[in-house]
């Protein structure tokens, strides 16, 4: 498996400083230790930004849809 040469978006360190996780939604690289991740990945792993976003693909309404409903559109 080729080494990921991208830097962690939190500390700007390279892969040689620890295990790099890639967000399954936005593909941002982060060190496992920078986000406090210690366990094996089971299923999709999302960065904090993507985890806080509505999951449109899961059938949840997006912020735009919620605003449209709230406005009575």
Number of C-alpha atoms within 10 A of each C-alpha: 3 4 8 14 12 14 18 22 13 12 10 12 16 18 18 11 11 14 17 23 22 19 18 14 13 11 11 18 23 25 23 16 13 14 12 8 12 8 7 6 9 6 7 9 14 17 18 10 10 15 12 9 10 13 12 10 8 7 8 11 14 14 12 9 12 12 12 11 11 9 8 7 7
